[in-house]
Structures are given as C-alpha cells and as structure tokens.
Amino acid sequence: MDGSQLHASSHLLELAEPLPLDGGQALPGVRISYETYGTLNADRSNAILICHALTGDQHVASPHPITGKPGWWVRMVGPGKPIDTDRFHVICANVLGSCMGTTGPASPAGDGKPWAMRFPVITIRDMVRGHVALLDALGIARLHAVVGGSMGGMQALSLAANWPERAGAVLVIASTARHSAQNIAFHEVGRQAIMADPKWKNGDYYGSGKGPENGLAVARMAAHITYLSEEGMHEKFGRRLQNREAKTFGFDADFQVESYLRHQGLSFTDRFDANSYLYITRAMDYFDLAEEHGGRLAQAFAGATARFCLVSFDTDWLYPTAESRAIAHALNAAGAPVSFVELSAPFGHDSFLLDVPTLDRVIAGFLGS
C-alpha cells in the first residue's frame, strides 16, 4: 500500500451562511467534502490546496470509495513525493456542483428532494468561493500554494485573480484562462447526448432506477478523445482489431480504440452523476478570466502577490501551449513573477495525470523553493 494512503483524513464542512453565486443567487445549506494529508504547522503556513479537474474529486491520494482505484494523483502526493506530505498539509475539496459529497444537483434541496435542474448554474469562481469558505473555516489565511491541472488550473487562476492575498504560489498545469469555441463545442456535444437520453427525464431521474447512463457514457467518450493525443492513440491502438482476426462487417466494437472508449464511457457512469456533468461543463464554458476583469487578462492579475508557474504539454490540443503562454504574458504585463515551461509528453492533455518525470521535477522544484 502506498504510504500516502495511510494518512488521508476525510471531512465534511457545512457552511453556516448561504454561498453567494455569480448568477445572483445565494445557495443555502452548502456542504463541502474534502480530504487532508500531512500535518498543518503551528502558524498554518504550510497548506497546499489542490484543485481537481472536471471528473476528479477530493480523493487525490486515497482509494476511490466507489471504484477502489488509487487516488487520481497518488503518484504526485505523499511522503517524499513532489507534493510532499511530510512537509506540507495538503487539502483537496470536491467542487461545488459535483457528486462526491459536496453540494450539487443530486443533493437534497430545502424540500428534501434532490435539487436536480433547480440547482443554480454555477461558475468556476463560485467553486473557488467554496474553497475560500473552507480555508476560512480551517483558519488558513494564506496558502503556501494552490495547485491545479485542467479545470483545477482554472480554479487556481481564479483564486489568484479574485483572492490574491490567499496564496503565496500558484501552479497551473495544462489549463487556460478561458474556454475556446472548440472547448465549448465538445462540451455541448456531451450535454446534448445526456439530455437526449430518454432516461434523463429533464433531470428528474433520481429515485427512478438508472439515470441517463447511455447519454453520460457518450459524453464521456467524446470528452475522453480530447484528453488524448493523436500520436498517443496511434501508439496505443492504431487500427488494431479487438479480440478478433477479421472485421465483422457489423457495428460491434471491431477496433481496440472503440472497445476502449466504450469501456471508458460505461465505467464512468458508475461513479459520476449526469446532472453534475451538465453543471460542471457549463461552469467551465462560462470561464473567461479577462471578461471578469474588464476584458484585459493582465488586469485580472493587477493585485497579484504570488509567484506563478505555468506548465503546458506539447501534445495537448485541448489546452495547447499558446493558452499558457497568453497567461504568462498577462502575468508579465501585471509585473507578477512567473515561470513557464512546455514539457514534451506523448499523452496529450492527460499528461498531467500520467508518468511524466519532468513534471515531477518542475512541481517539486517550484513548491520547494
């Protein structure tokens, strides 16, 4: 067993006050589910907040309670690892709108019934408001660092822009300051697949057996393609057939890549709520840090007090290097200290989750300095 798994501590915070949202509403009765690793020091200065991606959760370095699989970043978080739990107190919270313990569309509303589509549309900044409320409850005024990849990177940027005094260092991996038209388009395909499933029932599928599993599986399949690189898919699958010598001249999964995507889609439905997928992808699509700050990205970082590190991957076409470079330029214009590196890895966008030793060295070096 990995040593870091032994020290995971699970918690649930109930906010005393309604959480204000960008949409103009205030969400009552918010619960935030989070895990911690390592020990908080006496002056509460060694805390690192890890923000998870779209389909991630708080189980960053502990076994997933549904799938039993290791934590999604267990290779990065633990004793002696790049995010060293012998040195740092690591916090990872499930985001607002999700389905792993934090309040979302599957949670009960005031009438005891699931929120479903009555749940208010949320933003990345709303998710970060939840994180800030958690930090306030924990008495952590300033993080040693906030770290995030993909949607987690959006949260890290939002924290840096909107609560600049709350983190001393900001590490953003394979992310962007705003969703492009292509990003939005892929998400819309996924949402339409979910909403076209007869079992979606306008979001009111809770308590009626299986929800829109077919639609959610298709949404996951479409998204998963964007996480991989063409080179990586060719290397892994090519045009190889799946458990057969010849094509069937039918519509079974003849090719390995088809079988792989179907497996990814079906296994995803066991652990994720379809309505949460709708709400979280919508939050990502609404994300535009420049738009929040008068249309200029540099203006978003005018009050920055942190040092920044941006990491991109050469095969990531979902959030390509140009996106990170634009953030670096904006930080330079704002006078913020920033380092920026493009790493070479064959895995596409998912490179931040996989075995890329150069990423380990960048993270360890930035957080340890």
Solvent accessible surface area in square Angstrom, and as a share of the most:
residue,aa,sasa,rsa
1,M,183,0.82
2,D,46,0.24
3,G,33,0.32
4,S,1,0.01
5,Q,32,0.14
6,L,119,0.59
7,H,108,0.48
8,A,34,0.26
9,S,44,0.28
10,S,82,0.53
11,H,69,0.31
12,L,82,0.41
13,L,36,0.18
14,E,110,0.49
15,L,28,0.14
16,A,103,0.80
17,E,125,0.56
18,P,64,0.40
19,L,10,0.05
20,P,77,0.48
21,L,11,0.05
22,D,53,0.27
23,G,62,0.60
24,G,70,0.67
25,Q,104,0.46
26,A,58,0.45
27,L,2,0.01
28,P,74,0.46
29,G,57,0.55
30,V,0,0.00
31,R,106,0.39
32,I,5,0.02
33,S,14,0.09
34,Y,17,0.06
35,E,5,0.02
36,T,11,0.07
37,Y,2,0.01
38,G,26,0.25
39,T,110,0.64
40,L,43,0.21
41,N,58,0.29
42,A,111,0.86
43,D,107,0.55
44,R,107,0.39
45,S,54,0.35
46,N,18,0.09
47,A,0,0.00
48,I,0,0.00
49,L,1,0.01
50,I,1,0.00
51,C,2,0.01
52,H,1,0.00
53,A,21,0.16
54,L,9,0.04
55,T,17,0.10
56,G,14,0.13
57,D,5,0.03
58,Q,8,0.04
59,H,19,0.09
60,V,0,0.00
61,A,0,0.00
62,S,8,0.05
63,P,61,0.38
64,H,18,0.08
65,P,90,0.56
66,I,95,0.48
67,T,55,0.32
68,G,54,0.52
69,K,126,0.53
70,P,84,0.53
71,G,6,0.06
72,W,58,0.20
73,W,2,0.01
74,V,29,0.17
75,R,62,0.23
76,M,0,0.00
77,V,0,0.00
78,G,0,0.00
79,P,50,0.31
80,G,65,0.63
81,K,50,0.21
82,P,22,0.14
83,I,0,0.00
84,D,33,0.17
85,T,12,0.07
86,D,113,0.58
87,R,125,0.45
88,F,8,0.03
89,H,21,0.09
90,V,0,0.00
91,I,0,0.00
92,C,0,0.00
93,A,0,0.00
94,N,1,0.01
95,V,0,0.00
96,L,6,0.03
97,G,0,0.00
98,S,2,0.01
99,C,35,0.21
100,M,23,0.10
101,G,43,0.41
102,T,3,0.02
103,T,7,0.04
104,G,0,0.00
105,P,0,0.00
106,A,43,0.33
107,S,26,0.17
108,P,95,0.60
109,A,16,0.12
110,G,87,0.84
111,D,84,0.44
112,G,54,0.52
113,K,134,0.57
114,P,49,0.31
115,W,38,0.13
116,A,4,0.03
117,M,78,0.35
118,R,125,0.45
119,F,4,0.02
120,P,10,0.06
121,V,73,0.42
122,I,0,0.00
123,T,24,0.14
124,I,1,0.00
125,R,56,0.20
126,D,0,0.00
127,M,1,0.01
128,V,1,0.00
129,R,54,0.20
130,G,4,0.04
131,H,5,0.02
132,V,13,0.07
133,A,23,0.18
134,L,0,0.00
135,L,0,0.00
136,D,84,0.43
137,A,61,0.47
138,L,44,0.22
139,G,43,0.41
140,I,1,0.01
141,A,78,0.60
142,R,98,0.36
143,L,3,0.01
144,H,45,0.20
145,A,0,0.00
146,V,0,0.00
147,V,0,0.00
148,G,1,0.01
149,G,5,0.04
150,S,8,0.05
151,M,0,0.00
152,G,0,0.00
153,G,0,0.00
154,M,0,0.00
155,Q,0,0.00
156,A,0,0.00
157,L,0,0.00
158,S,0,0.00
159,L,2,0.01
160,A,6,0.05
161,A,13,0.10
162,N,40,0.20
163,W,47,0.17
164,P,34,0.21
165,E,91,0.41
166,R,25,0.09
167,A,2,0.02
168,G,20,0.19
169,A,1,0.01
170,V,0,0.00
171,L,0,0.00
172,V,4,0.02
173,I,0,0.00
174,A,1,0.00
175,S,1,0.01
176,T,0,0.00
177,A,8,0.06
178,R,101,0.37
179,H,13,0.06
180,S,31,0.20
181,A,86,0.66
182,Q,89,0.40
183,N,6,0.03
184,I,62,0.31
185,A,54,0.42
186,F,69,0.29
187,H,20,0.09
188,E,64,0.29
189,V,84,0.48
190,G,2,0.02
191,R,12,0.04
192,Q,91,0.40
193,A,21,0.16
194,I,0,0.00
195,M,69,0.31
196,A,80,0.62
197,D,13,0.07
198,P,121,0.76
199,K,103,0.44
200,W,24,0.09
201,K,101,0.43
202,N,114,0.58
203,G,0,0.00
204,D,98,0.51
205,Y,13,0.05
206,Y,59,0.22
207,G,90,0.86
208,S,53,0.34
209,G,68,0.66
210,K,130,0.55
211,G,13,0.13
212,P,4,0.02
213,E,50,0.22
214,N,109,0.56
215,G,5,0.05
216,L,5,0.03
217,A,8,0.07
218,V,74,0.43
219,A,1,0.01
220,R,25,0.09
221,M,48,0.21
222,A,19,0.15
223,A,10,0.08
224,H,11,0.05
225,I,65,0.33
226,T,3,0.02
227,Y,29,0.11
228,L,26,0.13
229,S,5,0.03
230,E,134,0.60
231,E,99,0.45
232,G,18,0.17
233,M,41,0.18
234,H,118,0.53
235,E,135,0.61
236,K,116,0.49
237,F,14,0.06
238,G,22,0.21
239,R,178,0.65
240,R,112,0.41
241,L,42,0.21
242,Q,50,0.22
243,N,139,0.71
244,R,69,0.25
245,E,175,0.78
246,A,66,0.51
247,K,106,0.45
248,T,68,0.39
249,F,194,0.81
250,G,39,0.37
251,F,198,0.83
252,D,81,0.42
253,A,9,0.07
254,D,12,0.06
255,F,44,0.19
256,Q,50,0.22
257,V,34,0.19
258,E,63,0.28
259,S,29,0.19
260,Y,41,0.16
261,L,19,0.09
262,R,98,0.36
263,H,110,0.49
264,Q,37,0.17
265,G,0,0.00
266,L,107,0.53
267,S,41,0.26
268,F,3,0.01
269,T,18,0.10
270,D,97,0.50
271,R,50,0.18
272,F,13,0.06
273,D,18,0.09
274,A,4,0.03
275,N,0,0.00
276,S,0,0.00
277,Y,3,0.01
278,L,10,0.05
279,Y,9,0.04
280,I,0,0.00
281,T,0,0.00
282,R,80,0.29
283,A,0,0.00
284,M,6,0.02
285,D,11,0.06
286,Y,117,0.45
287,F,7,0.03
288,D,40,0.21
289,L,0,0.00
290,A,21,0.17
291,E,124,0.55
292,E,54,0.24
293,H,39,0.17
294,G,80,0.76
295,G,53,0.51
296,R,142,0.52
297,L,31,0.15
298,A,13,0.10
299,Q,92,0.41
300,A,3,0.02
301,F,1,0.00
302,A,64,0.49
303,G,47,0.45
304,A,28,0.21
305,T,83,0.48
306,A,5,0.04
307,R,70,0.26
308,F,3,0.01
309,C,4,0.03
310,L,0,0.00
311,V,0,0.00
312,S,0,0.00
313,F,1,0.00
314,D,71,0.37
315,T,29,0.17
316,D,5,0.02
317,W,89,0.31
318,L,17,0.08
319,Y,3,0.01
320,P,51,0.32
321,T,14,0.08
322,A,63,0.49
323,E,34,0.15
324,S,3,0.02
325,R,106,0.39
326,A,50,0.39
327,I,1,0.01
328,A,6,0.04
329,H,110,0.49
330,A,8,0.06
331,L,0,0.00
332,N,92,0.47
333,A,73,0.57
334,A,34,0.26
335,G,65,0.63
336,A,10,0.07
337,P,84,0.53
338,V,38,0.22
339,S,58,0.37
340,F,67,0.28
341,V,48,0.28
342,E,84,0.38
343,L,15,0.07
344,S,90,0.58
345,A,7,0.05
346,P,59,0.37
347,F,69,0.29
348,G,0,0.00
349,H,4,0.02
350,D,21,0.11
351,S,0,0.00
352,F,5,0.02
353,L,52,0.26
354,L,73,0.36
355,D,96,0.50
356,V,6,0.04
357,P,76,0.48
358,T,51,0.30
359,L,0,0.00
360,D,31,0.16
361,R,155,0.57
362,V,35,0.20
363,I,0,0.00
364,A,44,0.34
365,G,44,0.42
366,F,22,0.09
367,L,1,0.00
368,G,32,0.31
369,S,95,0.61
